[in-house]
C-alpha cells in the first residue's frame, strides 16, 4: 500500500507517523493525483496541535498537508477539465503528504511545463491567499501597502504581487527575514515596541492600505498609520480587524486564480521561494522546520 504521513491524535510531533494507507479514490468533483511535491504551511502543525479543530474538524488518523502537485491518475464524476496524465497542482481537504492525494477539481490548476512540481505545490495556499488579498485591496501606483507578517509564505507572495501592481510595500517581520524582504523590493521594519514610529519613519504621512497576517496587538500597534480603516484586510484576525474598521480577507481558491499565478511563475514574474526540500520519509523534519518559525521560504516534501 502507498505511504502517507499522518497524525493519530491532536498534540505534538509525537502523534505523527509515516504509515501505509489504501490508495484513495476521487469522489464527485475530485481528482486523484500521484503526488510529486507537497508544500508545508503553518496551518499543518496548527491543525495537528488541535488549534483549528473547532472549525476544521477531522476524522483521525488524518493525512497532513493542504496543497500538492502531481500527475492525474483518475477523476471523479462531473470532472471534465482534467484527465489522466495531466500535470496539475491544487488544494485538498484530504491531506497531501502522501504518495497519492485527492484534490478538489474546482481548486486545481494545470501546471505549465516551465514550472517545476516543487514550485507548483507551493502556490495554492501562499500564492492563492496573497493573490486574493491583492485583488481585494487593489493596490496601484502611489499606494503604500503595509503587510504585517511579511516574512511568511503568504507575506512574501503578497509583497511580490503588490509590487507588481505598482504599490510601495513596507513589511513587518523578524530581523532574520529583513534581507529577504529587501531582496524582493520591500522595506522591512521590526515587530515590537516602537513599530508605529518605525513605519512612520518610512511613511511620514501614513500608509494607504494594510494587509494583516498577524492580528491581535501587533495589528493594533500599526493601525494608527492607516488613514482609511476600510482598506485594512486581514487574513489572520477578523475580530480585531473589525474593531479597527477593517474587513476579513475573501478567499476565492479556483482554477483560474491558480493558473494565473502559475503563468506568472512561468514568466519569471513571481518566485514561490522554495528554500528547503525533504523526501516523504523525512516529512517530520519538514514539519519541524516550519513549526520552528525559522523558514525563510517555502518548505516542500517531495515524492519520487
KAWO-V842961 format. One record per run of one state. SS is the DSSP state (helix for helix, strand for strand, loop for the rest). FROM is the first residue (numbers start at 0). TO is the last residue. If there is no record, write none. Layout:
# KAWO-V842961
SS&FROM&TO / SS&FROM&TO
This chain:
# KAWO-V842961
loop&0&1 / strand&2&6 / loop&7&11 / helix&12&14 / strand&15&19 / loop&20&28 / strand&29&39 / loop&40&40 / helix&41&48 / loop&49&60 / strand&61&62 / loop&63&65 / strand&66&74 / loop&75&85 / strand&86&90 / loop&91&96 / strand&97&97 / loop&98&98 / strand&99&103 / helix&104&106 / strand&107&109 / loop&110&115 / helix&116&120 / loop&121&121 / helix&122&136 / loop&137&142 / strand&143&147 / loop&148&151 / helix&152&163 / loop&164&166 / strand&167&171 / loop&172&173 / helix&174&183 / loop&184&185 / strand&186&188 / loop&189&193 / helix&194&201 / loop&202&205 / strand&206&206 / loop&207&207 / strand&208&211 / loop&212&214 / helix&215&222 / loop&223&224 / strand&225&225 / loop&226&227 / helix&228&230 / strand&231&233 / loop&234&236 / helix&237&242 / loop&243&245 / strand&246&247 / loop&248&253 / helix&254&266 / loop&267&272 / strand&273&278 / helix&279&291 / loop&292&296 / strand&297&301 / loop&302&303
